[in-house]
Protein backbone atom coordinates (compact mmCIF):
# COMPACT_ATOMS: atom_id res chain seq x y z
CA UNK A 1 0.00 0.00 0.00
CA UNK A 2 2.82 2.40 0.88
CA UNK A 3 4.63 1.56 -2.36
CA UNK A 4 1.53 2.08 -4.50
CA UNK A 5 0.74 5.42 -2.86
CA UNK A 6 4.26 6.76 -3.38
CA UNK A 7 4.33 5.56 -7.01
CA UNK A 8 1.04 7.27 -7.84
CA UNK A 9 2.22 10.48 -6.13
CA UNK A 10 5.50 10.51 -8.09
CA UNK A 11 3.69 10.12 -11.42
CA UNK A 12 1.26 12.91 -10.53
CA UNK A 13 4.07 15.27 -9.49
CA UNK A 14 6.05 14.49 -12.63
CA UNK A 15 3.17 15.40 -14.93
CA UNK A 16 2.75 18.76 -13.20
CA UNK A 17 6.42 19.85 -13.26
CA UNK A 18 7.39 22.36 -15.97
CA UNK A 19 10.13 21.69 -18.50
CA UNK A 20 13.83 22.34 -17.98
CA UNK A 21 15.02 25.88 -17.49
CA UNK A 22 18.65 26.95 -17.67
CA UNK A 23 19.60 27.19 -13.98
CA UNK A 24 18.50 25.91 -10.57
CA UNK A 25 19.01 27.42 -7.14
CA UNK A 26 17.62 24.73 -4.80
CA UNK A 27 16.58 21.10 -4.45
CA UNK A 28 13.98 19.37 -2.26
CA UNK A 29 13.91 15.62 -1.63
CA UNK A 30 11.72 13.03 0.11
CA UNK A 31 12.55 9.41 0.77
CA UNK A 32 11.34 6.26 2.48
CA UNK A 33 13.44 3.29 3.60
CA UNK A 34 12.20 0.04 5.01
CA UNK A 35 14.89 -1.24 7.35
CA UNK A 36 13.80 -4.84 6.81
CA UNK A 37 12.61 -5.95 3.38
CA UNK A 38 9.70 -7.96 4.81
CA UNK A 39 8.02 -4.61 5.75
CA UNK A 40 7.83 -5.55 9.42
CA UNK A 41 7.26 -1.94 10.51
CA UNK A 42 10.79 -0.61 10.99
CA UNK A 43 10.63 2.44 8.75
CA UNK A 44 12.80 5.48 8.06
CA UNK A 45 11.35 8.66 6.52
CA UNK A 46 13.75 11.25 5.12
CA UNK A 47 13.39 14.86 4.00
CA UNK A 48 16.05 17.18 2.66
CA UNK A 49 16.42 20.68 1.29
CA UNK A 50 19.52 22.07 -0.45
CA UNK A 51 20.35 25.62 -1.50
CA UNK A 52 23.04 26.02 -4.16
CA UNK A 53 25.52 28.80 -3.48
CA UNK A 54 25.77 29.53 -7.22
CA UNK A 55 23.40 28.67 -10.06
CA UNK A 56 23.36 24.98 -11.02
CA UNK A 57 23.18 24.18 -14.71
CA UNK A 58 23.80 21.18 -16.95
CA UNK A 59 26.48 22.82 -19.06
CA UNK A 60 29.61 20.79 -19.75
CA UNK A 61 27.85 17.59 -20.85
CA UNK A 62 27.53 15.75 -17.57
CA UNK A 63 24.95 13.44 -15.98
CA UNK A 64 22.23 15.45 -14.26
CA UNK A 65 23.07 13.79 -10.95
CA UNK A 66 26.74 14.85 -11.18
CA UNK A 67 26.18 18.47 -12.29
CA UNK A 68 27.00 20.03 -8.90
CA UNK A 69 30.21 17.98 -8.56
CA UNK A 70 31.39 18.43 -12.15
CA UNK A 71 30.70 22.17 -12.22
CA UNK A 72 31.97 22.67 -8.63
CA UNK A 73 28.78 24.21 -7.25
CA UNK A 74 28.64 24.67 -3.47
CA UNK A 75 25.55 24.03 -1.37
CA UNK A 76 23.89 24.22 2.04
CA UNK A 77 21.95 21.09 3.08
CA UNK A 78 19.21 20.69 5.68
CA UNK A 79 18.19 17.13 6.59
CA UNK A 80 15.60 15.43 8.77
CA UNK A 81 14.99 11.76 9.46
CA UNK A 82 12.29 9.93 11.42
CA UNK A 83 12.70 6.25 12.32
CA UNK A 84 9.66 4.33 13.57
CA UNK A 85 9.01 0.80 14.77
CA UNK A 86 11.64 0.78 17.53
CA UNK A 87 9.35 1.57 20.46
CA UNK A 88 9.95 5.30 20.66
CA UNK A 89 10.30 7.29 17.45
CA UNK A 90 13.85 8.42 16.66
CA UNK A 91 14.46 11.89 15.25
CA UNK A 92 17.63 12.96 13.44
CA UNK A 93 18.53 16.49 12.31
CA UNK A 94 21.44 17.55 10.15
CA UNK A 95 23.05 20.64 8.63
CA UNK A 96 25.91 20.60 6.10
CA UNK A 97 27.81 23.14 4.03
CA UNK A 98 30.08 22.56 1.03
CA UNK A 99 32.16 25.48 -0.24
CA UNK A 100 33.41 25.20 -3.81
CA UNK A 101 33.23 27.23 -7.03
CA UNK A 102 34.43 27.08 -10.60
CA UNK A 103 37.15 29.69 -10.04
CA UNK A 104 39.07 27.67 -7.46
CA UNK A 105 40.40 24.13 -7.17
CA UNK A 106 40.02 24.19 -3.37
CA UNK A 107 36.89 23.12 -1.54
CA UNK A 108 35.83 22.91 2.11
CA UNK A 109 33.00 21.20 3.96
CA UNK A 110 31.47 21.17 7.43
CA UNK A 111 28.50 19.35 8.93
CA UNK A 112 26.63 18.70 12.15
CA UNK A 113 23.93 16.22 13.06
CA UNK A 114 22.17 15.10 16.19
CA UNK A 115 19.80 12.25 17.05
CA UNK A 116 17.73 11.39 20.09
CA UNK A 117 18.60 7.69 19.89
CA UNK A 118 21.26 8.67 22.47
CA UNK A 119 21.13 11.44 25.06
CA UNK A 120 23.11 14.56 24.17
CA UNK A 121 24.55 13.07 20.98
CA UNK A 122 26.16 15.44 18.49
CA UNK A 123 28.46 14.72 15.56
CA UNK A 124 30.68 17.29 13.82
CA UNK A 125 32.72 16.98 10.62
CA UNK A 126 35.15 19.21 8.75
CA UNK A 127 36.80 18.44 5.44
CA UNK A 128 38.99 19.71 2.63
CA UNK A 129 39.05 18.59 -1.00
CA UNK A 130 41.12 19.54 -4.02
CA UNK A 131 40.15 19.28 -7.68
CA UNK A 132 43.05 17.77 -9.62
CA UNK A 133 40.95 18.27 -12.73
CA UNK A 134 37.33 19.02 -13.55
CA UNK A 135 35.37 16.01 -12.28
CA UNK A 136 38.32 14.60 -10.26
CA UNK A 137 38.81 15.39 -6.55
CA UNK A 138 40.78 14.10 -3.57
CA UNK A 139 40.11 15.04 0.03
CA UNK A 140 40.41 14.45 3.76
CA UNK A 141 37.94 14.69 6.65
CA UNK A 142 38.00 14.68 10.43
CA UNK A 143 34.92 14.04 12.58
CA UNK A 144 34.00 14.05 16.26
CA UNK A 145 31.07 12.17 17.79
CA UNK A 146 30.24 13.50 21.25
CA UNK A 147 27.83 11.74 23.63
CA UNK A 148 27.17 11.28 27.35
CA UNK A 149 29.49 8.32 27.86
CA UNK A 150 32.41 9.81 25.94
CA UNK A 151 33.48 10.75 22.44
CA UNK A 152 35.06 9.23 19.34
CA UNK A 153 37.29 10.72 16.66
CA UNK A 154 37.42 9.55 13.06
CA UNK A 155 39.56 10.44 10.07
CA UNK A 156 39.13 9.71 6.37
CA UNK A 157 40.76 10.07 2.98
CA UNK A 158 38.54 10.01 -0.09
CA UNK A 159 38.47 10.54 -3.83
CA UNK A 160 35.95 10.81 -6.65
CA UNK A 161 36.34 10.85 -10.42
CA UNK A 162 33.91 11.16 -13.32
CA UNK A 163 34.97 9.43 -16.54
CA UNK A 164 33.31 10.29 -19.85
CA UNK A 165 32.97 7.96 -22.84
CA UNK A 166 31.72 8.19 -26.39
CA UNK A 167 28.00 8.44 -27.15
CA UNK A 168 27.28 10.45 -23.97
CA UNK A 169 28.00 7.76 -21.40
CA UNK A 170 29.78 8.22 -18.05
CA UNK A 171 31.19 6.31 -15.10
CA UNK A 172 31.76 7.70 -11.61
CA UNK A 173 34.15 5.97 -9.21
CA UNK A 174 34.41 7.13 -5.62
CA UNK A 175 35.80 5.65 -2.46
CA UNK A 176 37.56 6.26 0.79
CA UNK A 177 39.53 4.87 3.68
CA UNK A 178 38.70 5.79 7.29
CA UNK A 179 39.90 5.26 10.86
CA UNK A 180 37.80 5.69 14.01
CA UNK A 181 38.91 5.59 17.65
CA UNK A 182 36.84 5.97 20.81
CA UNK A 183 39.85 6.21 23.11
CA UNK A 184 40.07 2.51 23.91
CA UNK A 185 40.10 0.81 20.51
CA UNK A 186 40.10 1.70 16.84
CA UNK A 187 38.61 0.37 13.62
CA UNK A 188 39.34 1.14 10.00
CA UNK A 189 36.77 1.12 7.24
CA UNK A 190 36.78 1.24 3.46
CA UNK A 191 34.06 2.11 0.94
CA UNK A 192 33.83 1.95 -2.85
CA UNK A 193 30.96 3.07 -5.11
CA UNK A 194 30.68 2.86 -8.91
CA UNK A 195 27.84 4.52 -10.85
CA UNK A 196 27.32 3.98 -14.57
CA UNK A 197 25.33 6.55 -16.57
CA UNK A 198 24.08 5.18 -19.92
CA UNK A 199 22.38 8.56 -20.44
CA UNK A 200 22.39 11.96 -18.73
CA UNK A 201 19.12 11.06 -17.00
CA UNK A 202 19.88 7.55 -15.68
CA UNK A 203 22.39 6.24 -13.13
CA UNK A 204 22.97 2.63 -12.03
CA UNK A 205 25.12 2.15 -8.94
CA UNK A 206 26.78 -0.62 -6.96
CA UNK A 207 28.82 -0.12 -3.81
CA UNK A 208 30.23 -1.77 -0.71
CA UNK A 209 31.50 -0.75 2.72
CA UNK A 210 33.59 -2.91 5.02
CA UNK A 211 35.57 -2.71 8.28
CA UNK A 212 38.82 -4.20 9.55
CA UNK A 213 36.94 -7.43 10.31
CA UNK A 214 36.29 -7.84 6.56
CA UNK A 215 33.62 -10.41 7.40
CA UNK A 216 31.24 -7.50 8.17
CA UNK A 217 30.25 -5.51 5.13
CA UNK A 218 27.36 -3.76 3.43
CA UNK A 219 26.40 -3.82 -0.25
CA UNK A 220 24.03 -1.50 -2.09
CA UNK A 221 22.46 -1.50 -5.55
CA UNK A 222 20.77 1.69 -6.72
CA UNK A 223 19.03 3.25 -9.72
CA UNK A 224 18.13 6.90 -10.37
CA UNK A 225 16.18 8.26 -13.32
CA UNK A 226 15.20 11.84 -14.18
CA UNK A 227 11.64 11.79 -15.47
CA UNK A 228 12.22 15.45 -16.30
CA UNK A 229 15.52 17.35 -16.24
CA UNK A 230 14.63 18.74 -12.81
CA UNK A 231 12.71 15.79 -11.29
CA UNK A 232 14.21 12.40 -10.42
CA UNK A 233 13.05 9.20 -8.76
CA UNK A 234 15.35 6.64 -7.16
CA UNK A 235 15.27 3.16 -5.68
CA UNK A 236 17.92 1.10 -3.90
CA UNK A 237 18.44 -2.25 -2.19
CA UNK A 238 21.04 -2.80 0.51
CA UNK A 239 22.16 -5.85 2.47
CA UNK A 240 24.34 -6.08 5.57
CA UNK A 241 26.47 -9.19 6.01
CA UNK A 242 27.45 -9.51 9.67
CA UNK A 243 29.55 -12.36 11.06
CA UNK A 244 28.04 -14.20 14.05
CA UNK A 245 24.75 -12.32 13.62
CA UNK A 246 21.74 -12.31 11.34
CA UNK A 247 22.15 -10.60 7.98
CA UNK A 248 19.83 -7.66 7.36
CA UNK A 249 18.47 -6.04 4.23
CA UNK A 250 16.23 -3.16 3.24
CA UNK A 251 14.88 -1.18 0.32
CA UNK A 252 14.41 2.53 -0.18
CA UNK A 253 12.85 4.84 -2.75
CA UNK A 254 12.21 8.53 -3.11
CA UNK A 255 12.37 11.55 -5.37
CA UNK A 256 13.91 15.00 -5.69
CA UNK A 257 12.94 18.24 -7.38
CA UNK A 258 15.24 21.04 -8.52
CA UNK A 259 13.88 24.53 -8.99
N, C-alpha and C positions, 0 to 999 in steps of 0.2 A: 504494500500500500504506500509506504514512504517512497519507494523507488518510482512508482507510477506517478505520484503527485509531483515529485521533483522533475521528472521527464516532461510532463505536460506543461509545467511552469516554464521550463527552459525553452520549449518550442514557442510558447506564447510570447515570451520576452524577446526571443530572436526575431519574430515576425514584426515586432513593433519598433525595433532599433533602426535608426536611420543609417544610411550608407556611410562609407569611410570619408572622413575629412582629413585634412593634411596633418594636423598635430593634435596631441592629447596632453592634458595637464593632470589627470588623476585616473585612478582605477579602484573599483569596488569589487569585492569578491565574497562569495558565500560557499560554504562547503559542509559536507556531512561525512563522517567516518564511522563505520560500525567496527568496533574493536574486536569483534569475534564474528566470523563470516556466517555463523548460524543465526544471526540476528537475535541474540539472547537478551538484548536490552542494554548492553553496554555501548553507549553512543557518545560521539564527540561532534559538537556543532561548532563551526568556525566562521568568523566574520573578519574581514580585513578592509582597510582603506589606505590607499597610497596616494601621495601628492608628489608629482615630479618637480624637481627644482629647476628644470628647463624643459621646453616643449619636447615631447616624444613624437618622433615620426618614423616612418619605415624607409627612409632614404638609405642608400648603401646596399640594397639587395640583401636582406637578412631575414631569417624567420621572424614572424611577428612576436613570438615568445622571447626572442633574444635581442629585440630592438634596443632596450635600455642598456644591456651589457655592451653590445656592439658599438652603439653610438655614445657610450659613456655618459648616460643621463643619471643624475643623482635622484634620490627620493627619500621621503619621510613615510614610514609605515606605522599604522596603528592596527593592533590585532586583539581579538577577543576569542576565547574558547570556553565552551561549557561542556563538561563531561557528566553524563548521567548514568545511573545503573550501578553505582558503587555505594549505595546507602545515601550519604549526603552528596549533593551536587558539588562539583569542583569547578571553580572559576579560575581562568588564567587571563592576564592582561599583559600586553607587550607594546613597546615603543622602540623603533629603530630608525637610524639615520645613516644614509650612505652619501658621502660627498665625492663627486667626480664630475668632470666636464670634458668636453672635446678639446679644450685648449691646454690640458695638462695630462701627463702620464701618471700622476700620483692620485691615489684615492684613499679615503679614510672612512671608517664606519664605527658606529657605537650603538649599543642596544641595552635595553633593560626589560626584564619581565618578572612577574610575580604570580604566585599561585597559592590558593588556600588549602592545597593538599597537605602542606606543612605550615606550621605557625611561623610567622615572620620570615618567610622565604623570599629572597630577592636574588636575582642573577644579573650580572653586569658583564658586558663584553666590549672590547675596543680592538680595532683592527686597522691594518694598513695594507694596501695592494698597489702594485705597479703594473702598468700596461707595457709589456715588451713590444707589442704591436697592436693594431686595432683588432679586437676580438681575441686577445691573448694576455692573460694576467697571472701574476703570482702574488701571494700575500701571506701575512702572518696575523694571528689573533691571540689575545689573552683574555681569559674570562675568570670571574669570581662568582661562586655560588655561596651565599651567606644565609645561614639558618640558625635556629635556636641552639642546636647541639654542636655547632662549629661552622667551618667553612671549607671550601675546596677550590683549588686553583686548577686551571687547565690552559694548555697552550696548543696551538695548531699551526701548521703550514699547509697552504692550499694553492691550487692552480686551476685555471679554466681556459679552454681554447676552443674556438669555433673554426671548423674547417669547411671550406666551400668546394663544391664539385661542379662539374658540368651539368647543364639542364636544370639549374636552380635547385640543387639538393645540397644539404648541409649535415654535418655531424659535430656535436658538441661533446667534448670529453672534459670532465672535471673530477677532482679528487683531492684528498687531503690526508694528513697524518697528524694525530693528536696525542697529547699526554695529559692525564689528570691525576691530581694527588690531593688527598684529604688530610694530609699531615701524618698519616700512619702507613698508608700504602698507596701505590700508584698503578695505573693501568694505561696502556696505550690503545689507540683505536685507529682504524683506517677505513676510508670510504672511497668508492669509485662510482661514477654515474656516467652513462653514455646515452645520448639522445640523438636519434636519427630523424631528419626532417626531409621527407620525400617531396614536400611542397612548403611554401611559406606558411601555410595555415595549419599544418599537421606535424605533430611531434610524437615519436614513439621512444619511450625510455626504459632502460633496465639498469638497476644499480644494486650495490651491496655495501653493507657496513659490518665490520667485525672488530673484535677486541683481541688482547694478547692471549686469550684462551683459544682463539681460532675456532673452537668447537661451537662458540656462540656467535651467531651472525644473523643479519636481517637481509632479505631480498625484497625488491620492489619492481613491479612492472607498471608502466603508466602510459596513458595516451591522452593527448590534448588536441582539440580541433577548433579552429575559429570558424564558426558558422557565418560570421561577418567579420570584416577586418578589425572591429573593435569589440567583438563578443565571442568568448571562447567557453567551451565546456570541457571537462576533464574527468577521467576515471582512473583509478589505480588499484592494484592488489598487492598487499605486502604479507610476508610470512617471516616469523621469527623462529629460528632454530636454536634451541637452548639445551645444552647438555644437562642430563640429570633432572630435566623438568619437561613439562608438556610443551610442545610446539604451539604457537599461536598464529592466527592469521586474521586479516581484516580487509575490507574494501572501503573505498572512499570515492565520492564524486562531488562535483561542484561546478561553478561557473564564475566568470569575471567579465566586467564591463569597463572599457576605457572610454573616457569622455573629455 
